[in-house]
């Protein structure tokens, strides 16, 4: 029963006065009045007790429970936020240093993947800062990390397509003069760590990219013990040997076709034989 709380004339005060009068007559030590509001407060505080009296649940109780359920339906879970360098604990500091040097959130934005193994090194993808495109953080094993524009990164991967991708062309070389962020408008990128050896990814006049072998000079060659003539006495020997890699594809019959593979075209070689 719901009782009004008006002073003196309300149901609560009138029942309290009545109980007090009977208490004096029959010697009651005390009394308590639990009206609807008081009972609701107690049942809310002790839901297990309320469940024992389900037959007394009101329509308001049912609606309140339904609203609680509806509030939790259709709410998508919060996406897990990736940390810079997450996935390879040993590389977190290197990736975080490269992230900050390249401009941090303003340039790279938030990470969209964990660090994963791709070819000879590690890679982590980023969404890009406001108004910017995606960016990739990459690092060769035991080398510093560097940020690369995602379109340029795709060009690096495509340069080695069909031959192992990054396993063939390698990763961008990071040195002291290297920029902290390699943008898509550069004309060439130094690469190393791949099976093709050190090379350059060079932009062509038509906007396409081509891998070229990097010219190297060394006194440590396998030709140093070969001589076309042998003399007993010689004051000085000078020799210059050039080594050019050339790969040919075998024919089904086991003979070489004499045509260079796609890797040679990336090196800018002519399809004719040397």
C-alpha angles and dihedrals in degrees: 000000000000115000126196120240098218112139115262094340099054124098094249095055094042093052091045091053091048093050092048091054093052091045090062092048099048099028102250113177093210146332138208131205116213107190124180097279092049092049092049091053092051094046092049090052092049108035092171089065091047091054090059090064100046092147089069095053110126129219089254090059091052093049092048091052092047092052090052090054094046092051090061096048121094096010107134115226117254110263115245110255113229119222124222107266094010114155098039109057092189092058101043095100093047092049093045091051091051091045093055094043091053093054105278120229094350091063107021102028120196125341114256097189140026120252109282136182114256117170115315096345151025130286136189125184125221131193095226130242125281109308092003134108128243120294134202127215112206137173134181115227110284092002132105120270123245136190119241130186109252094234090052090046090055089052090053091051093046091052088067097039112139092019102065100290107230092010086066105038099028129208135304113284114242117206135156094272092046116117116247090234125034106211126204093249096069118115098218141012126204113229133190141160097062131113091254090062128230113344148151129248101217128193113231125217090258091056095255122126128237132187114230127187114248113241111240132189120204141158089211102083135138090238095065094098097047119094130172093214134029122209127179094227127033130161097197136006121202124180135165118199124184120203119200121184114229125179124192129187117236119236121234088260092060097255124114116256094215092232120119120240126244088268089066092053088054087054089055096246123152117251090236120096119265 
